[in-house]
Amino acid sequence: MNKPELIQAIADRTGLSKAATEKTVNALLETVIGTVAAGQEVSLVGFGAFKLAQRAARQGRNPATGETIQIAASATPKFVPGLAFKTKVNGA
């Protein structure tokens, strides 16, 4: 499912217009992205949590030359599914 399909599915379930649903979905996504980028966690009970994870600096290898390179430390977004989400995915 892509974003337009998600918007249509939500509009169908809620009876809201597609335009209103798109504004709501965009606001949700912008809020989650901004909050996680600021280093805070967004937790939706039963669904899961979006958080910021840190990757340590490490050594890698250039596949073309075989040369060892240093890969800098970085931050990356992470999603941890909630119990209800895991249960539903596992068919229970």
C-alpha positions as CSV (number, residue, x, y, z in Angstrom):
1,M,0.0,0.0,0.0
2,N,1.4,3.4,-0.9
3,K,0.5,6.8,0.5
4,P,-2.4,7.6,-1.9
5,E,-3.9,4.2,-1.3
6,L,-3.6,4.7,2.5
7,I,-5.3,8.0,2.3
8,Q,-8.1,6.5,0.2
9,A,-8.5,3.6,2.7
10,I,-8.7,6.0,5.7
11,A,-11.2,8.3,3.9
12,D,-13.4,5.3,3.1
13,R,-13.3,4.1,6.7
14,T,-13.9,7.5,8.3
15,G,-16.2,9.1,5.8
16,L,-14.0,12.2,5.6
17,S,-13.1,13.8,2.3
18,K,-9.9,12.7,0.6
19,A,-8.5,16.2,1.0
20,A,-9.1,16.3,4.8
21,T,-7.7,12.9,5.2
22,E,-4.6,13.8,3.2
23,K,-4.0,16.9,5.4
24,T,-4.4,14.7,8.5
25,V,-2.0,12.0,7.3
26,N,0.5,14.6,6.2
27,A,0.3,16.4,9.6
28,L,0.8,13.0,11.4
29,L,3.8,12.1,9.4
30,E,5.4,15.6,9.7
31,T,4.8,15.5,13.5
32,V,6.4,12.0,13.9
33,I,9.4,13.0,11.7
34,G,9.9,16.3,13.5
35,T,9.6,14.7,17.0
36,V,12.0,11.8,16.2
37,A,14.5,14.2,14.5
38,A,14.5,16.2,17.7
39,G,15.5,13.1,19.6
40,Q,12.2,12.3,21.2
41,E,10.1,9.1,21.0
42,V,6.6,8.9,19.6
43,S,4.8,6.0,21.2
44,L,1.4,4.8,20.1
45,V,0.1,2.1,22.5
46,G,-0.7,-1.1,20.8
47,F,0.8,0.1,17.5
48,G,4.5,0.8,18.3
49,A,7.1,3.4,18.9
50,F,9.2,5.6,16.6
51,K,12.6,6.5,18.1
52,L,16.0,7.6,17.2
53,A,18.8,5.0,17.2
54,Q,22.5,5.7,17.1
55,R,24.9,3.8,14.9
56,A,28.5,3.8,16.1
57,A,31.4,4.6,13.8
58,R,32.9,1.6,12.1
59,Q,35.2,0.4,9.4
60,G,33.9,-0.7,6.1
61,R,35.4,-1.8,2.8
62,N,35.1,-0.2,-0.6
63,P,33.8,-3.1,-2.8
64,A,35.3,-1.7,-5.9
65,T,38.9,-1.3,-4.6
66,G,38.9,-3.4,-1.4
67,E,40.3,-0.4,0.4
68,T,39.3,0.0,4.1
69,I,37.3,3.1,4.8
70,Q,36.0,4.7,8.0
71,I,32.2,5.0,8.2
72,A,31.1,7.9,10.5
73,A,28.7,7.5,13.4
74,S,25.1,8.4,12.4
75,A,21.6,8.6,13.7
76,T,18.8,6.6,12.1
77,P,15.0,6.4,12.8
78,K,13.8,3.1,14.2
79,F,10.3,1.6,14.6
80,V,9.5,-0.9,17.3
81,P,6.1,-2.6,16.9
82,G,3.8,-2.8,19.8
83,L,2.4,-6.1,21.2
84,A,-1.1,-5.8,19.5
85,F,0.7,-5.1,16.2
86,K,3.0,-8.2,16.6
87,T,0.1,-10.3,17.7
88,K,-2.0,-9.4,14.7
89,V,0.9,-10.0,12.2
90,N,1.5,-13.4,13.8
91,G,-2.1,-14.4,13.2
92,A,-3.3,-14.6,16.7
